[in-house]
Amino acid sequence: MVTVEDVREVARDLPRSYEVVVRGRIKFRVGQIVYVAFSRDEQLMGFGFPKSERDYLVQTDPETFMLPEGGDMRFNWVVARMDRLDRDEMPGYVIDAWSMCVPKFLSRPYRADV
Protein backbone atom coordinates (compact mmCIF):
# COMPACT_ATOMS: atom_id res chain seq x y z
CA MET A 1 0.00 0.00 0.00
CA VAL A 2 1.22 3.48 -0.88
CA THR A 3 1.18 5.97 1.99
CA VAL A 4 1.25 9.75 2.21
CA GLU A 5 4.84 9.45 3.46
CA ASP A 6 5.78 7.56 0.27
CA VAL A 7 4.35 10.38 -1.83
CA ARG A 8 6.00 12.98 0.41
CA GLU A 9 9.40 11.38 -0.24
CA VAL A 10 8.92 11.86 -3.98
CA ALA A 11 7.39 15.36 -3.82
CA ARG A 12 9.73 16.94 -1.28
CA ASP A 13 12.68 17.12 -3.68
CA LEU A 14 10.78 18.43 -6.70
CA PRO A 15 11.64 22.06 -7.51
CA ARG A 16 9.00 24.63 -6.51
CA SER A 17 6.89 21.93 -4.80
CA TYR A 18 5.58 22.43 -1.29
CA GLU A 19 3.12 20.76 1.06
CA VAL A 20 0.09 22.41 2.66
CA VAL A 21 -2.84 21.29 4.78
CA VAL A 22 -6.17 22.77 3.70
CA ARG A 23 -9.29 21.92 5.72
CA GLY A 24 -7.60 18.81 7.08
CA ARG A 25 -6.42 17.58 3.67
CA ILE A 26 -2.77 17.24 2.68
CA LYS A 27 -1.99 18.80 -0.68
CA PHE A 28 1.14 19.34 -2.73
CA ARG A 29 1.39 22.51 -4.78
CA VAL A 30 3.47 24.47 -7.19
CA GLY A 31 2.55 28.09 -6.56
CA GLN A 32 -1.22 27.99 -6.12
CA ILE A 33 -1.68 24.96 -8.39
CA VAL A 34 -2.45 21.69 -6.59
CA TYR A 35 -0.92 18.69 -8.31
CA VAL A 36 -1.58 16.02 -5.63
CA ALA A 37 -4.27 16.00 -2.92
CA PHE A 38 -5.38 13.37 -0.42
CA SER A 39 -8.78 12.69 1.06
CA ARG A 40 -9.09 13.46 4.78
CA ASP A 41 -8.80 9.75 5.62
CA GLU A 42 -5.81 9.43 3.25
CA GLN A 43 -7.48 6.54 1.40
CA LEU A 44 -7.70 8.43 -1.91
CA MET A 45 -5.09 10.43 -3.81
CA GLY A 46 -6.15 12.84 -6.52
CA PHE A 47 -3.47 13.99 -8.94
CA GLY A 48 -2.99 15.96 -12.10
CA PHE A 49 -3.54 13.86 -15.19
CA PRO A 50 -4.40 14.82 -18.78
CA LYS A 51 -8.16 14.88 -19.39
CA SER A 52 -7.64 13.27 -22.78
CA GLU A 53 -6.10 10.16 -21.19
CA ARG A 54 -7.96 9.71 -17.92
CA ASP A 55 -10.89 7.68 -19.30
CA TYR A 56 -8.38 5.20 -20.68
CA LEU A 57 -6.55 5.01 -17.32
CA VAL A 58 -9.78 4.44 -15.40
CA GLN A 59 -11.05 1.81 -17.87
CA THR A 60 -7.69 0.01 -17.80
CA ASP A 61 -7.72 -0.40 -13.99
CA PRO A 62 -11.08 0.59 -12.46
CA GLU A 63 -10.17 -1.09 -9.16
CA THR A 64 -7.37 1.46 -8.68
CA PHE A 65 -8.42 4.60 -10.57
CA MET A 66 -11.64 6.58 -10.76
CA LEU A 67 -12.84 9.82 -12.27
CA PRO A 68 -13.04 12.87 -10.02
CA GLU A 69 -16.41 13.90 -8.64
CA GLY A 70 -18.59 16.78 -9.74
CA GLY A 71 -16.84 20.03 -10.47
CA ASP A 72 -13.39 18.45 -10.49
CA MET A 73 -14.18 16.86 -13.87
CA ARG A 74 -13.31 20.19 -15.49
CA PHE A 75 -9.71 19.88 -14.30
CA ASN A 76 -6.86 17.66 -15.49
CA TRP A 77 -7.45 15.32 -12.55
CA VAL A 78 -7.92 11.65 -11.68
CA VAL A 79 -8.25 9.80 -8.35
CA ALA A 80 -6.47 6.65 -7.14
CA ARG A 81 -7.26 4.32 -4.25
CA MET A 82 -4.14 4.29 -2.09
CA ASP A 83 -4.46 0.63 -1.10
CA ARG A 84 -4.51 -0.42 -4.77
CA LEU A 85 -1.90 1.98 -6.14
CA ASP A 86 1.31 0.30 -7.22
CA ARG A 87 4.29 1.51 -5.17
CA ASP A 88 6.61 1.35 -8.19
CA GLU A 89 4.25 3.34 -10.45
CA MET A 90 3.34 6.04 -7.90
CA PRO A 91 6.49 8.17 -8.39
CA GLY A 92 5.73 8.40 -12.10
CA TYR A 93 2.20 9.66 -11.46
CA VAL A 94 3.40 12.23 -8.92
CA ILE A 95 6.24 13.48 -11.13
CA ASP A 96 3.99 13.66 -14.19
CA ALA A 97 1.38 15.63 -12.21
CA TRP A 98 4.08 18.01 -10.95
CA SER A 99 5.54 18.41 -14.43
CA MET A 100 2.17 19.70 -15.68
CA CYS A 101 2.63 22.68 -13.31
CA VAL A 102 6.23 23.72 -13.92
CA PRO A 103 8.19 24.96 -16.93
CA LYS A 104 9.58 22.24 -19.17
CA PHE A 105 13.19 23.13 -18.34
CA LEU A 106 12.51 22.24 -14.70
CA SER A 107 10.70 18.97 -15.37
CA ARG A 108 12.95 17.68 -18.16
CA PRO A 109 15.52 16.00 -15.84
CA TYR A 110 12.72 14.14 -14.00
CA ARG A 111 10.75 12.94 -17.01
CA ALA A 112 11.20 9.43 -18.36
CA ASP A 113 9.69 10.29 -21.76
CA VAL A 114 12.28 12.93 -22.65
Summary of the structure (lengths in Angstrom):
residues: 114
radius of gyration: 13.1
end to end distance: 28.8
largest distance: 36.8
contacts: 312
relative contact order: 0.20
helix: 35%
strand: 26%
